[in-house]
Amino acid sequence: MLDNLRKKQKIVIYFIAFVFIIGMAGLGISDFFNRPPSYIGKVNGTKITIEMYQNKIAQLERNYREMYQDRELDENTRRTLEEQAWTALVEEILLEQQLKKNRIKITDDDIIAEMQNNPPQELMQNEVFQTNGRFDRSKYLNALKMDPTFFTRMEEYIRSYLPKQRLQEQIQQQSGITIDSLKAEYIKESDELYGRAIWFNYNSLPEIAVSDEEIRNHYETVKDQEYKKGPAARMKFITFKFEPTDDDFNAALQTANEVYSLAVRGDDFAAIAEMYSDDPGSAQNGGSLGVFGKGQMVPEFEQTAFKMKPGEISQPFRTQFGWHVIKLIEIADASPENYQVNASHVLIKVSASEETKREIFQQAQDSRKLIRRTTIDSVAVTLKLEVKDSDWVQDKDDYIPMLGKHYALMHFLRNGKVNQVSEVMFDNQGNAIVAQITDRQNVYYEDYEKIKLRIKYELERKKKIAAMKPKAEDFFKQHTAATFFKAAEAAGHSIIDLQRFRSDSQVPNVGKSTDFTTAALALKTGETSGLIHTPEGTFIIYCEKRNSPDIDAFMKDNEYQEKIRKRMEEQAWNRWWDDMRKGAVIIDNRHKLRYR
């Protein structure tokens, strides 16, 4: 019994101690759970801290103000800079990771060698480092030796780009560019034709009917070849726009009333507009909107302005943009059919307050919890918001319809499970969004109803091309090569001008056509083709001049080879970087930093 009492006593002591700690530090614990996270994202496991993010934004803002001293850093610009800051940090971390993975190390000796042997082109063109108009290496090296500030700046500059350059060189060396690939690229860009073509344009034919049965049969016949996709997921999402409330409008009305009071007491309206107006287009012109007529302004603005007399000042009135105060300068045209006025205005723009934004963000957070218990459709009905369906988004895609590029959501779609609900995220316009994955398939078919019209147009096009074919054959029989183009022009067929037409060229007004390209590049100077029947239509091609590859000359032209090699290496690097970027696991939790 004594042992049991001791055990109970221990439990009581622990309980009292726990209650004491909670009682003494309740606020602290509350603060702990509400504290912003120490990091706001990860790139393949590497953290992006709040400090890193804010410092990068501050750096970009300083650069912006230095570059555009006469421009205001408005909300849209600030949002753009925030996105640029995030992208820059992601790119920097990815680069550091790849430098480590590929064992790229830059020593001080590497820096010194680069400084001495490869000065930037901008410096080489600077008169300070030139003699008789040419770069003088001795002047440059002497500046490095005698000017510590110049040396330090050069060291910092080279240290900033040399690691990436070495990585790029390594990736390019692995790209497998050989002399054969250089020759293939040379042939592709030097094998070209100048001339003209007749296109028997099927669009000139009357409409041709395609039945629903034909459309369905085509879909079923080719769906495995053309409409089979995957793996992919689809989601529904709700957007929470940070729009101002009536309270926000009422708060801004105080300023609008102040503007009205100043104007009616006789203060200079132009000076008032320059000081108070949030309309950058008119404020710098004293609020002048010039002359405008019906349909040029939003309805509320037009209705107010058209009721005023010259010299009159309106009381503040509200539009979607905020509060306006108008001064009517004159009636430019009093005729009812063409009524026009000349007016100036002051706009007091209304945007969502920080309190409003926090409330909207909290609504998004609450909706996320509700969606997990019910469905996104039912929550949207309750909130009177529109649910949007992303349709299928393939794992290989790098953008989401209606939302554009959004790495965090793409990561969610690729890795989430059906019915999983996303964190609150932000779209490219700064609106909060909550998404739910509604389906995931390794293989799916494009929905027949959604592509039915597309199939219809394609079948109509094929029928017209087929109907135009015998007409083209009759034309070809009735005319000779000498009269083809004159006769075609008289008959209303399309004449296409071909300039530097190459293997990667598109046929003007038609698009890419493999059969057309093959036939065109088989011609010699002065030759005219026969009828060329292609899936894109029927053509006759005339070669006015032909430039053919000179492999022997190319093999002797080291400068040209190097030019092509550099371009191909740059393309190889860009492909490698894009693939690496797309495969990275990027977690974006910036939303946790906002509106807490």
Secondary structure, 3 states (H helix, E strand, C coil): CHHHHHHHHHHHHHHHHHHHHHHHHHHHHHHHHHCCCCEEEEECCEEEEHHHHHHHHHHHHHHHHHHCCCCCCCHHHHHHHHHHHHHHHHHHHHHHHHHHHCCCCCCHHHHHHHHHHCCCHHHHCCHHHEECCEECHHHHHHHHHHCHHHHHHHHHHHHHHHHHHHHHHHHHHCCCCCHHHHHHHHHHHHCEEEEEEEECCHHHCCCCCCCHHHHHHHHHHHHHHHCEECCEEEEEEEEECCCCCHHHHHHHHHHHHHHHHHHHCCCCHHHHHHHHCCCHHHHCCCCEEEEEECCCCCHHHHHHHHCCCCCCECCCEEECCEEEEEEEEEEEECCHHHCEEEEEEEEEECCCCHHHHHHHHHHHHHHHHHHHHCCHHHHHHHHCCCEEEEEEEECCCCCECCCECCHHHHHHHHHCCCCCECCCEECCCCCEEEEEEEEEECCEECCHHHHHHHHHHHHHHHHHHHHHHHHHHHHHHHCCCCCHHHHHHHHCCEEEEEEEECCCCCECCCECCHHHHHHHCCCCCCCECCCEEECCEEEEEEEEEEECCCHHHHHHCHHHHHHHHHHHHHHHHHHHHHHHHHHCCEEECHHHHCCC
